[in-house]
């Protein structure tokens, strides 16, 4: 046994222990005959670095995997990284740009080679950081979504989906990023408020048609005037009486002269503006659906932008030449299509000005009504996303969604918390075709080839495609697959599929997936689709969805707000154990986690408390236990700590079964801090006989095992410094909650703790000098209390600073009276404190507390305050009210004790 250092320093032990665990293969001990338990990590981007969301997600996973490993299971935590198509390509392009080069200076093959070089040199930052957090992943079998085996799985999936009629090529609108010149997923789109406008224009009715009021035009309103160059209809509500007579009639686009119909569609809101909207199906998602309902085919919809969002000629050739080549917006000081369209419409007399009144009541005209617009931006490019009509590859997600929905309904997939089921079904029941192609170089190139006529041939190899095409000359599709397509295969592609490996048959389905709720649709649901389609079974039996980590004030963390918290900085300051315990203790199902550095610091103090307890035990001859089951014990205090240990094991087991991480963390925290460190150690000071040493050593060992999933580093260090061990703690045996709970001992020690606590509270409230020992008179005690006082008298005298103990009636004069169960315990205070002065002080303090309590209560009962004040102000008032109410109760009780 090595003597413990006086202070606990996380930095000196974390790297050392992690390297030891990994080098010895302890994250995946050889347990071929054990029950398997499998989880997969949401693969972080290979370009990424550890953020606070990663810290939460991976801490929860590590708690589960360490817990199941300690329970003797063949616990596999699959680890890997995602190739992150856009993000990685952007990083490498930036490096080239810094040298005055660009991607297109290279061939596709040479550029991809540079990406692989970057990955080899810089792509491991996130995995090193996960190690710092203590994540006990199966690094020996680390996967990458672009590795050879996984790439084979991706290609097989694409080809098989195509064969089954579940994957096809189609012309639809996509989120187009003009910077990357690629389609992107909804998750890569961020919507921000921008200052924009609402323009109103007159569109003339054709052929002399007029409205019922005699008007020869319809006024339409738009926030995107530039797209009118590709308008294909004007929509009005079918029940709007103003336009009933012109539905189906022709109307003209003033600039292009294009004739199109007035169509009836409920998308048009009669209460908004004029009730008429221009329809540009090639550049608006809502308009696309209106166009389809009006009978337009996607192939016939007009597209007026190229991949850079510059104006190009539409298929009908009606856009005037002076618009061609203009960017959609003003750029580099040059007016764009938007400015040009507004200017021409104004010059032609078709702009309806926005009229306001100045302070003098005079009419003031402007070209548009200022509006705050919800604008989509690419999360990496930070350019406005353009809805763009283009040919892409799509997966028939609606058909794939049927099996996962049924699996949730019949319980084969359990979503925790269940409140997320409604969101899951809402998404899945309204799912749209899934665009899986991206116009990038880095990624899984789509296994499809085209002949000169544009026919496609999908196959795993070019030779197979040639055979399908009858040996025509073919050109491979240059696009790559969406990274969500490949990561959807994670639960089985990482286990060897499409090969039927032993690992696959043993570890699929996975047991659990832990994920942020924000990727429920983008990743979780798609894993369920692909897993059930290709494996015929659910990907995981349970899906746990956690919330976000927010700033202390509840705001979402963002760089623009300056409230982002670096988890590595917290690890440097307080240690990984403290950060991990914070994450677990604050993770409450269905709620976000509010960041609180003081709490992290508090859990660092908790680690120090544990360290000091180990030093105390060591100094009293307590060493590592030699037994797994609880030792025999006669003393009530030892029987009590055994019972409390068993109860804590049971509480943690129950919480972990329900994935109540906060309940599990709080169970071990209160047991360690309150029962063991504060009371058991206090109760056994000066009374360390052989029985107590054996029980203390056993109980402390159980603490280290129970705490290990939450705080792996300090527990492993203490496990190895407190005695000779057969194995490292990481592969120790989880406590068995089999010992009979000694209710009599529990009741006796709980009674002693309540009595000592009440004595200490009374002494503090009544300003009794800390060193003063007081006599105690007991009145109304039953026989059980007499027996307990006989057995616990020495402990009571020491912990409660009781000088003598007698039985009888309360003495005359001022005294503190404490009621515990049926007995009253009296502490005479004559000559110890100035009773009259103390009564005056307490009464004055009570009046002040009650006044402040009532004032706060008045504010909180005022609907005006509760409804109009900031939420944080209301929350603070409630917190203060509760605090003052409790303070008033304490002071009132103290006064009553004095009689």
N, C-alpha and C positions, 0 to 999 in steps of 0.2 A: 504493500500500500504506500503510495507516494503522498507526501504531505502537500496539502492544497495551498497554493499561493494565497496571500491575504486578499487580493482583489481579483475580480473576474474581468478579463479583457477579451472581448469577442474576437478582435482582429487576430490575436495570436493563435486561435484554435480553428477558425472556420476553414481557411484554405487547407490547413494540415489534415483535418478530418475528411474534407471532401475528397482530396486526392487519395487518401487511404481507402475510402469506401469504393471509389471508382477503380483504382488499380487492383483491388482484391475481387472485383466483380460482385460486390455485395448488393448492388442495385437489382441484380437478377440472380439470386442464389439458385443453385441447381436443385430444383424440387419437381422432378418429372411426375412423381406420384401424388403430388398435392393438388388440391382443388385450384383450377386456374381463376385468376381475377385479372381483367384487362381493361385498361383505359388508354385512349390516344390523346395526345395533346393537340389543341388547335395549332397547326403549324405556323409559327410566326414567319413573317417575311424575312428572307435571307438578308435584306438590307436593313432590317430593323434594329432597334436598341430597346432595352427593357424600359417600359413605361409602367405607370402605376396600375393600369388595367392588367398588364401581364403579371404583375406582382400578385394581384388578387387571384386571378384565374389559376396561375400555376401553384400558388400556395395551397389553395383548396385541393387541387389535384394531388399535390405531394402529401398532404395530410391523409387523404384517403389511401394512397398507395402504401405509405409507411404503416398505416394502421392495419391494412390487409396483409402486408408482409409480416408484421409482428404476430398476426393471427395464424401464421403458418401457411398462407396460400402461395401459389406460384404466381406472384404478382408481377405483371408485365405492364410497364408504362411506355408505350410506343412514343418515340421522339423523332422529330424531323423538322425541316424547314420548307417553306414554300418558295418557289422560284420568283414569285412576285413580278410578273411580266413587265408592267409599265414602270413600277418603282425601280427595278433593277436596270432596265434599259435606260431610264432617265439618269441614274447615277453614273453609268459608264459613258453616256453621251456628254454629261457635264465634264467628266475628266478629259474627254477628247476636245470639247470646246475650250477648255482652259489651255490647251496646247495649240489652239488655232485650227483644230480639225473638226470634222463632223462625221456622223455615222455613214452618210452616203459616199464618203471618200473611200470606203472599204466595201468589199463584197460582203454579202450576207454571212458567208462562212467565216470570213476573217473577223467580222464584228462579233459574231457569237464566240469565237475563240477568245477575243478580248474579254467578253463577259465571264467566261470560265476562268480566265486568269484573275479577274477581279474577285470572283468568289473564292478562289484558292487563297488569295492574299488577305481579303478583308471581309469575307462573308460569314465569319464565325463569331462576330461580336455578340450577337444575341444569345448564342449557345453558351458562351463563356459567362455571360451575365446571369443566365438561368442557373448555372452552377453556383454562382455567388449567393443566389437565393436559397440554395440547398436542395434543388430539385433532383430527386433520386430516379432519374430516367434511365432507360436501357440504352446508354450511349454506344455500347458495343454493336448495336444494330440500328444506328441512326440512319434515317431515310431522308431523301431529298426528292421533291416532286419531279425533278429532271434526271434522276439517276436512271440507269439502264433498265432495271427491273420495273420501276414505277412507270417509266415512259412506255414500256411494253403494255402495261395495264391500261394506260390512257388510250393508246391506239386501238387496242382490242375493244374497249368500251365504245369508242366512236363508231367503229365499223359494225359492231353488233347492234347498236342502237339504230344505225341506218338500215341494216338488214331487216330489223323488226318493224320498220316503218315509224320509228320513234324519233328519227333525226332527219331533217330535210333542209333544203335551201329555199329561201323565200325573200321577197322584197317587203320590208317593213320599216317603220321608223325605229331609230336607235338613238341612244344618248351619244352624240358625236363630239369628240374633243378635237377641235381644230388644231390645237398645239401638237398633240401626239398623232393627229390624223388617224384616229382609231375610235371604234365603238368602245364604250366603257360601261361597267355595271352600275346599277342604281346606288350601290354602296359607295362607289367612287365619285358620287355627285353630292356636293354640299350646297344647300340652299341658303342664300344670304339675302338680307334686305338691301335693295339699292334704290337710289333716287331715279325715278323714271317718269314717264308721262302717259296720258290717256288722250289719244288723238281721235277726232271725229271727222269723217269724210262722207261726202254725198256720192252715192253710186247711182247713175241714171238708169231708170227702167227702159227697156228696149221696146221698139215698135209702137210707141205712143201709149203704152199702158200707164195708168195712173193709180194711185191709192184712192181709198174712199174719200179722203179729204182733198183730193185733187192734186196731190204732190206727184211730180214726175220722177221722183228719186227716193231712195232709202238711205237713211243715215246709218253708217256702221261705225263702231268704235273699236280701237285696237291699241295695244301697248307695243306692237311690233309692226309699224307701218311699212318697213322695208319688204316684208314677206308678201305684200299685196301683189307684187309682180308675178306671183305664182298662185294667186287666188283661183278657186275653181267653183265656188258657190257662195251664196249668202243664205244663212239659216235664220229662220224665225220659228217661234213656238207654234205648234199646230193649232193651239186654242187662242192665239192672239188675234182679236178681231180687227186690228189695224191692217193685218197683212193677209187675211184669209183669201182675198180676191186675187192676190198676185202669186200665191204658191204655185210653182210649176211654170211661171212665166220667166222670160229671159231678162237678165240684167247685165249691165256692161261694167267692166273694169276700166276706169277712166284713162289710165296711162297706156295699158297694152291694147285696149279695145276688145279684149277677150269677152265673148258672150258665154254666160253660164246661167244656171237656173237659181231661182229662189226656192229653197227646199225647206220642208217642215221637219223640225227636229227638236226634241225636248231639251237639248243642250242649250238652246237659246233661252235666256231668262227674260221674260217680259218686264220684270221689275228693274233690270240693269240697263242703264243707258237708254238707247232707242229700242231695245228688245231685239235688235238685229245684229248678227255677227258675221264677219267675213270668214270664209272657210278655206284654209290653206292646208290640205291634207298631207302635203309633203314636208311640212315644217312645224307641225303641232300635233301632240299626241291625241288631244281631244278631237281636233279637226280630222285626224286620220280615221277615227271611229265614226264620226259624222259622215265622212266621205264613203266609208264602207256601207253604212246604213242607206246612203243615197244611191247605192249601186255602182259606185266607182271601184274599179279594180286597181290594186296597188301598182301594177305595171303601167297604168295610165295616169297615175298621179304625177304632178309636175314637181321637178326639183330645180331650184334656182341658184343653188350654191355648189361650189366644188368642195374638196376635202379641206381647203384652207378657209372656208366661209367667205370666198369671193364670188361675186355674181357671175353665173354662166347662163348661156341661152337655154331656155326651156324647150321641150320637145316640139311645141307648136311654133317656135321661132318668133314669138310676139314681143319679147322684151326689147325695147329700143337699144341700139348699139351703145349709146353713151353711158349705159349702166354696166355694161359688161366689163369685168375686171375690178369693179369697185368692191372694197371690203364691206361687210354687212354694217359695220359701225365706223365712226370717225377713227382714224388710225394715223399716227405719226403726223398729226396736224392737217390731214387731208380728209375732207368730208367723205362719208361712206354712203352706202345705198340708202340708209335711213334718212340722212339729211337731204339727199337728192330727191327722194320720193316726196317728202314733206314739202320741199320747195316747189316741185313741179305741180303737186296737187293744189298748193296755194295759188300758184300762178294761173292755173286753169280754172280757179274759182270753185274747186271742190272741197277745200278745207273749211270746216265749220269751226270758227274760233271759239275759244273758251273765254267766257265773259265773267268778270268779277267787278266788284265795286270798291273804289278807294275810300279813304276817310271822308272825302267830300261828297260821296255818293255818286261820283261819276263812273260811267262804265269804262272798264279797262279790258282790252282784248289781248289774248295770248294764243299762240299756236296750239297749245295743249294744256290739259289740266294736270298739275303736278301730282304724282302718285308714288307711293312706296311700293316697289315691285319685289315679289319673291322670285329671286333670280338664281338659276342653277349654275354652279361653277364646278369645274373639275377639281377634285381635292388635291391633286398634285400640280396641275398646270396653272390653276387659278384663272383660267379663261372661261368665258360664258359657254355653256354647253349648248350645242345646236341640235334640236330634233331633226334628224336627217334620214331621208329615204334612200335605202341602199340594200344591196343583196348581201345576206348573211346566212350563216348556218344556225338552225334553230332545233331545240329539243322540244318534243311534245310533252311539256311538263304537266299538262292537265291529266293525261293518261297515267303518267308515272306517279302522280300525287294520290291516286285512288288507294293503293295498297298502304302507304304510310298513314293515311287518315283512318283506315280500318284498324290498323295496328294500335293507334292511340285509343280508338273507341273501345276495342276489346281488351285493352290493358297489356298487350304485349310490349308496348312502349309506354312507360310511365313518365309524364312530364312533371317535374317538381320545380317550383310550386305549381299546383294545378290551375291557378289563375291564368297561366300562359296558354292553356289549351284553346281558349276562345280565340286568341290572336292566331294561333297555329291554324285552326280551322278556317278562320277568315281569310288568311293568306292563301291557303291551299285550295279552298273552294273557288277563289277568284283568280287563280294563277294564270299568267299569260305565257305564251311561248317564250322559251328561254334562249336568248341570243348567246351563242357560245363562241363566236369567232371574233378575233381581234386583229387589227392591222398593224402588227408589230413584227419584229424579227426574233426577239427572245421569247421562247416558249415552245410548246409542243406544236410543231407545224402540222396543219390539218392533213390527214391522210386521204386527200382527194385530188384527182387529176382531171383536167379539162381538155377536150379536143377542140379543134378549130371552130366548130359550130357552137361551143359553149356547153356541151353536154358534160356532166360530171360522172366520174367513176370513183367510187369509194372502196378502198382496199388497204390491207396492212402494208403491202409493198408495191412498188411501181410495177414490178413484173406481173403481179396479180391484177393491177389496174389495166395494164396493157392487154392482158388476156380478156378482160371484160370488154375492152374497147375494140377488140379485133385487131390489135397491133397498130392502131392509128397513132400518129404522133401526139403526144400528150404533154401538157404543162402542169406542173404541180401548183396547187393553190398556195399562194405565198402567205396566207394568214396563219395565225396561231390560235390556240384555244384559250378561252377565258380560264384564269387560274382557279376559279370556283369549280370548273368542270373537273379538273384534275384532283383538287382537294376533296371533292365529293366522294372519291374512291378511297379516302384515307383509312377507314376502319378495316378494309380488306386488302387494298392494294399494298399496304405496308406489311402485310402478313404473307406475301408471296403470290397472291392471285395475279395473273390467271392460272399459274401453276397450283395444283392441289397439294399444298405443302402440309406437313404435320402441324406446323405452327398455325396455319390457317384453320385447320379443322379443330384445333384445341382452343384457340382464342377468339373465334368468331361464332356467335355475336360477342361484341365487347359487352362488359357489364355496365359501364357507366360512361357518359360523356358529360363533362363540365364545360360550360360555355357561357359567354356573355349573351344576354337576351337579344342584343343588337344584331347577332348573326344567326338568329333562329331560322330565318327564311333563307339567307344567302348561303349558309353552310349546313346547318343542322338538317333542315328539311331536304336539302339536295342529297346529303348522305343517306337519309332514309329512302329517298327515291331510288338511288343507284344501288344501295345495298339490297333492297328488296327485289329489284329487277334482276340483279346478277347473282345474288347469293340465295335468294328465295327465303330470306329471313331478315329480321330487323337488324340494324347495325349495332344497336346497343339496347339494353333492356330498360335503362333509366336515363333520362336527360335532365340534368340539373342546370337551371338558368339563374345566374347571379346578376346583380345590378351593376351600375357604374360606380366608380370611385369619384366622388365630387369634392370640390373645395370645401373648406370648413363652413362657408356660408351657404352651402347647397348649390352653388353655381357649377355648371359644367366646366371642367378644366379645359383651357385652350391657351395656346401661345399668345394669341392676341389680347387675352385678358391678363396675361402675366401671372396666372395662378396654377401653372403646371408644377407638380411635385415630382422630383427625381427620386425614384426608389433607391438608386445606388447611393445617393447622398444620405438617405436615411440609414442605409446599411452601414455606411462609413461612420455615421454619428452614434448609432445605437445598437448596431449588430443585426444580422439577418434574423435571429431568433425573435427579437423584439418586434420587428416589422411583420414577420409571419404571424405572431400571436395577435397583433393588432388586427390584421386582416381577418383572422378567424373569429375573434371575439366580436367584431363589428359586422360580420356577414350574417344578416338576418333575412330570411326568405322573403322575397317580394319587396325589399327595400334597397335603396342605394346606400353605399358606404360614404360617410362624410369624413374627409381627411382631418386628423387631429394629431398633430405632432406631439402634443403633451401626453396623449394616450400612449403613443409609441415610446416616449421617454419613460412613462409609467411602467410599461412592460419590460423595459430595460432594468428598472428598479426591481421588478419581480424576479428577473433572472439573478440579480445580485442577492436578493432575499434567499433564493434557493441555494446559491453558492455559500452564503454565510451559514445556512442551516447545515450544509454538508460539512463545513469546517467545525461547527459545534459538535456534530455527531462524531467526527473524527477525533476531536480533542477529548471526547468521553469514551473512547475505545470502541465505538460502533463501526463495524466493517461490513463489507458486502455480505448479503444473506446467502446461505448455502441451500435454501429450500425455496420451492416455488409456491407451495401452499403455506398458509399462515401458521406461524409457530404456536405451540400451546401457550396459554396465558391464564393467570389467575387474577392479576391486579385489574381492577375496573378500568383504569386509564389505558392499559394495554388492550383489554377486550374492546374498549370503546374505539381506539384508533383502528383496530382490525375491522370493526363493523363499518366505520366511516370509509375506510379504504374500499371495502366491498361495495358499499353504496355508491362510491364514486365510479368504480368500474362499471357498475350497472347503469349509472346515469350517462356515462360516455357511450357505452354500447347502444343504449336506446337512442341517444342523440345522433350517433353516426348512422344508425339504421335509417333514420328519418332525414339524414343530411342536414341536421340542425347544427351547423358549425359553431354558432355563437353559444348554444347550450352546452356543447361538448367543451369548448374552451372555458366557459365560465364555471363549469363543474370542476375541472381540474384546478383552475385558478383559485377558487374559494377553498377547496380542500387543502391546497398547498399553503396558501397564505394564512387562512383563518384556523382551520383545524390543526394542521400539522405544525407550522412554524409558530403561530401565535399561541396556541393552546397546548398542544402535545409537548412541545419542547419546554414551555413554561412549567407545565405540570410535572415534568420528569426531571427538572433541574435539581441536582443534588440527590437524586434517587435512582441513579443508573445502576440497577442490579443486572444480573445476567439475563433474566427474563426480558427486562426492558431493552437491553442492548439488542437482543435477538429480534424483538418485535420492531424496534426502531429501524434496524437495518433492513428488515423485510419490507416495512412500510415505505421506507425511502426508495428502495429498489422499485417497488410498484409505482411510486411517483415518477421515477425516471422513465419507466416504460410507458406509462400513460401520457406523460408530457412529451415524449419523443416525437410523435408525429407533428406537433406544433412547434417545438423548440429542439430541433435535432442536434444542434452543435453543443450546447451546454450540457445537455443530458448525456450525450456520448462521452464528453470529456469527464464528467463526474462518474459515470459508470466505470470508466477505466482507471480513475484515480482513487476510487474508494475501496478497491480490493481486487483480488485475482478473479478473472472471469474466463469462462470457457469460450465465449464468443463476444463479438462486438454487440453493442446495444441494438444496432439497426436490424440484426437478425435474432434478437432475443425472443422470448415467449410472452405473448400478451397475458396479463393477469386473468385468472379464471374466477369469476364471481360466485364461487361455490361455498365459501365458508359461511356457516350459519351466523346470521346477524344476532348478536347478543343484545337484545332489547333492554335488559335490565341495566347492563353496563352503559349502554347509550343513554338511557334515561338519567342515570346517576351523574354522568359527566356533563350531560347537557344542563342538568340542574345546577351543577357547580359553576359552569360557565355563565349561566344566566345570573346567578347570585353574585359572582365576582364582578361581572360587567355592570350590574346595577349598583354595587358598592362603589366602583370606580367612577361611574357617572355621577352619583350623588356627591362624592367627594369633590369632583371637579366643579360641579354646578354651585356648590356651597362654599367654594374657596377654602377647603380644608388644606392646610399645608401638606405638601407631598410626603414629607418625612414623618408626619404624625401617625402614631399607632393608636387605634381607638378600640375601646371595649365594645362588645356586641351583646345585646340582650335579645333572646329569641322568644317570641310569644306565639302560642297557638300551634306549635309544631306537632305533627302526627308522628307515629312511631317510625315510619319510613324516613322522615326527615332527621329524626334523632340518630338513626343508624347511619345515615349518610354523613351527618356531621361528625360522628365518631370516626368514620373511615377517612373523611376528607378534611378533618380539622386542621392538620398540618399545612396542607395545600391552601386552605382558605386563609389561614393566618399569614402565610407568606405572600400570596397573590393579592389579598384584600387589605393587607396591613392591619389585621385584627389582633389586638393585644390580648384579649381574653374573651371567653365565651360563657354565657350563663343563660338560664331559662327563667322566665317569670313575666311579671307585668312591666310595661314601659316605665322607666324612671321619670321623676318630675323634671321639669326644665325642657329647654329646646333640644330637639333630637331629630335626626334624619330617619325616616321610616321607609322601609323597603319591603314590598310584598312580593314574595315568590311562592307561587302555588298557594297552599293554605296557610303558610307561616308568615309572620311579620318579623323583620329583622331591624332592630333599633340601634342606631349609633348615637349615643349621648354626645352633645357638642358644647355643653357648658364649659367655659374656660378654654375651649379650643378655638372658637371663632367668636366674634361679636355678633350675637344672634340678632339683636335689634337692628344693627347696621346692615346685616346681611339681608334681613327681611325688607328693609327700605330699598336696598340696592336692587333686589330681585323684583320688587313691586314696580319700581321705576322702569327697569328694563322691560318688564312684562307690558306695561302701559305703552311704551314706545313701539314694541314689536306688534302689539295689537292695533295701534294706530296706523302703522305702515301697512299691515296686513289688510285692514279694512279699506284703506285708501286704494290699494291695488285691486282689491275685490270690487270696489266701485267702478274703477276703470274697465275691468273685465266684464262687468255686467252691463256696460254701456254699449249697445249695438253699434253706435256710431264709431267708437274706437275700434272694436273688433273687426268691423267691415272695412274701415277706411285706412287704418294704420298699416304700415308695412308688416308682412307676416313675421319677420324676425323680431319686430318690436312687440307684437302680441305674444310671441313665444317667450320672449324675455320677461314680459310682465307675468305670465303664468308661472314661469320658473321662480321669479322673485316672490310671488304670492305663496307658492308652496313652501319656499324656504322660510318666510316670515311666519307662516302658520305653524310650521314645525317648531320654530324657535319659541313662539308663544306657548305652545304646549309644553315644551321642556321647562320653561321658566315657571309656568303655572304648577307643574309637578314638583319643582324644586321648592316653591313656596309652601305647598301643601306638606312636603316632607318635614318642614320645620315646625309644623303644628300651629 
